[in-house]
């Protein structure tokens, strides 16, 4: 089996999201911290890129929401740091 760049992007994205979740559950990362939010946002973006190979509507929708929630969290984090 030959993997395309979309496959590699998707696998890297899944790994990032899962590692972020594991680290949060084991209390090595704060779920409101910038590292967790970036891992989730970038990971979801990579999974979204993998959908260019084979589109899946439900995967597209959840990744879009995951990215939006990560952006919201990053904006909230930045606002709290300034205030």
Secondary structure, 3 states (H helix, E strand, C coil): CCCCHHHHHHHHHHHHHHHHHHHHHCCCCCCCCHHHHHHHHHHHHHHHHHCCCCCCHHHHHHHHHHHHHHHHHHHHHHHHHHC
